[in-house]
Amino acid sequence: MITISDVAAGKIKEIMKAEGMPQAGLRIFSGGGGCGCSGPQYEIAIDDKAGQGDTVVENQGAKLYVDADTAKALEGAELSFINDDRGEGFVISFPNGAPQTGGCNCGPDTASGGSACGSGGGSKGGGCGCGC
């Protein structure tokens, strides 16, 4: 199952508080195939509750809702948050290498001058990007 880094958990709670929905969380779901990536891209949206069959992942009170199909694809992944010279946003990483079903480990985000996939994410429906 996907995990939530401590930094991402803090950012999720910050976003939920700013939205006036402290009990809500983020939903992560497959956004379809990537443009030249080796697998699907994932999208993130605010959701106030888990759906039927969802897995709920929590860290420090931050919630992430994941449907069953997406949960399988994200086995062993981590949702983290970056804020550096490339920008800020949520990033899905697969610490033990690329997942068997593809994913976001597709190389540099050359369109924005970044050096890591997902650098163009963002907390407003971001997900990961592949520089396409």
C-alpha positions as CSV (number, residue, x, y, z in Angstrom):
1,M,0.0,0.0,0.0
2,I,1.1,3.6,-0.5
3,T,2.4,5.5,2.5
4,I,2.3,9.2,3.3
5,S,5.6,10.9,4.2
6,D,5.6,13.2,7.3
7,V,6.1,16.3,5.1
8,A,3.2,15.3,2.9
9,A,1.0,14.6,5.9
10,G,1.7,18.1,7.2
11,K,0.9,19.7,3.8
12,I,-2.4,17.6,3.6
13,K,-3.5,18.9,7.0
14,E,-2.5,22.5,6.0
15,I,-4.6,22.3,2.8
16,M,-7.6,20.8,4.6
17,K,-7.5,23.5,7.2
18,A,-7.3,26.2,4.6
19,E,-10.2,24.7,2.7
20,G,-12.3,24.7,5.9
21,M,-12.5,20.9,5.8
22,P,-10.1,19.6,8.5
23,Q,-11.9,16.2,8.6
24,A,-11.3,15.7,4.8
25,G,-8.4,14.2,3.0
26,L,-6.9,13.7,-0.4
27,R,-8.1,11.2,-3.0
28,I,-5.5,9.7,-5.3
29,F,-6.7,8.0,-8.5
30,S,-5.4,7.0,-11.9
31,G,-5.8,9.7,-14.4
32,G,-5.2,7.5,-17.4
33,G,-2.1,6.8,-19.4
34,G,0.8,9.2,-19.4
35,C,2.0,11.0,-22.4
36,G,5.1,8.9,-23.2
37,C,5.4,7.7,-19.6
38,S,5.8,4.0,-18.9
39,G,2.4,3.8,-17.1
40,P,-0.5,5.7,-15.8
41,Q,-0.4,9.2,-14.3
42,Y,-2.1,9.8,-11.0
43,E,-4.3,12.7,-10.0
44,I,-5.1,14.1,-6.5
45,A,-8.2,15.8,-5.4
46,I,-9.8,16.8,-2.1
47,D,-12.5,14.4,-0.8
48,D,-14.5,14.5,2.4
49,K,-15.0,10.8,2.8
50,A,-13.9,7.3,1.8
51,G,-16.0,5.6,-0.9
52,Q,-17.1,2.0,-0.9
53,G,-14.1,-0.3,-1.3
54,D,-11.6,2.5,-0.6
55,T,-8.5,2.0,1.5
56,V,-7.8,4.8,3.9
57,V,-4.2,5.6,4.6
58,E,-3.4,7.9,7.5
59,N,-0.3,9.6,8.9
60,Q,-0.4,12.1,11.7
61,G,-4.1,12.6,11.2
62,A,-3.8,13.3,7.4
63,K,-6.0,11.0,5.2
64,L,-5.5,9.6,1.8
65,Y,-8.3,7.8,0.1
66,V,-7.4,5.2,-2.6
67,D,-9.7,3.0,-4.6
68,A,-8.9,-0.7,-4.9
69,D,-7.4,-0.6,-8.5
70,T,-5.2,2.4,-7.8
71,A,-4.1,0.8,-4.5
72,K,-2.7,-2.2,-6.3
73,A,-0.8,0.0,-8.7
74,L,0.7,2.0,-5.9
75,E,1.9,-0.9,-3.8
76,G,5.1,0.2,-2.1
77,A,4.9,3.8,-3.2
78,E,5.1,6.9,-1.0
79,L,3.3,10.2,-1.4
80,S,5.7,13.0,-0.5
81,F,5.7,16.7,-1.0
82,I,8.5,18.8,-2.5
83,N,9.1,22.6,-2.3
84,D,12.3,23.6,-4.0
85,D,13.6,25.6,-6.9
86,R,11.5,23.4,-9.3
87,G,8.3,24.4,-7.6
88,E,6.1,22.7,-5.1
89,G,3.7,19.8,-5.2
90,F,2.9,16.2,-4.3
91,V,5.1,13.5,-5.7
92,I,4.6,9.8,-5.9
93,S,7.8,7.9,-5.5
94,F,8.6,4.2,-5.7
95,P,11.7,3.9,-3.4
96,N,12.4,0.3,-4.5
97,G,12.4,1.1,-8.3
98,A,9.6,1.5,-10.8
99,P,6.4,-0.4,-10.1
100,Q,5.6,-3.3,-12.4
101,T,2.5,-1.6,-13.7
102,G,4.4,1.6,-14.8
103,G,4.1,4.8,-12.9
104,C,5.6,8.2,-12.6
105,N,9.3,7.3,-12.6
106,C,9.7,8.4,-16.2
107,G,12.6,10.8,-16.2
108,P,13.2,14.5,-16.0
109,D,10.5,17.1,-16.3
110,T,12.4,18.8,-19.2
111,A,9.5,21.0,-20.2
112,S,9.8,23.0,-16.9
113,G,13.6,22.7,-16.5
114,G,13.1,20.4,-13.5
115,S,15.1,17.3,-12.9
116,A,12.5,15.0,-11.4
117,C,9.2,13.6,-12.5
118,G,6.3,15.2,-10.7
119,S,8.0,18.6,-10.2
120,G,5.0,20.3,-11.8
121,G,2.5,18.7,-9.5
122,G,0.9,21.0,-7.1
123,S,-1.8,20.7,-4.5
124,K,-4.7,21.8,-6.7
125,G,-5.4,18.6,-8.6
126,G,-1.8,18.1,-9.4
127,G,-0.6,14.5,-9.3
128,C,2.5,13.7,-11.2
129,G,3.7,15.1,-14.4
130,C,6.2,13.8,-16.9
131,G,7.2,16.9,-18.7
132,C,4.8,16.4,-21.5
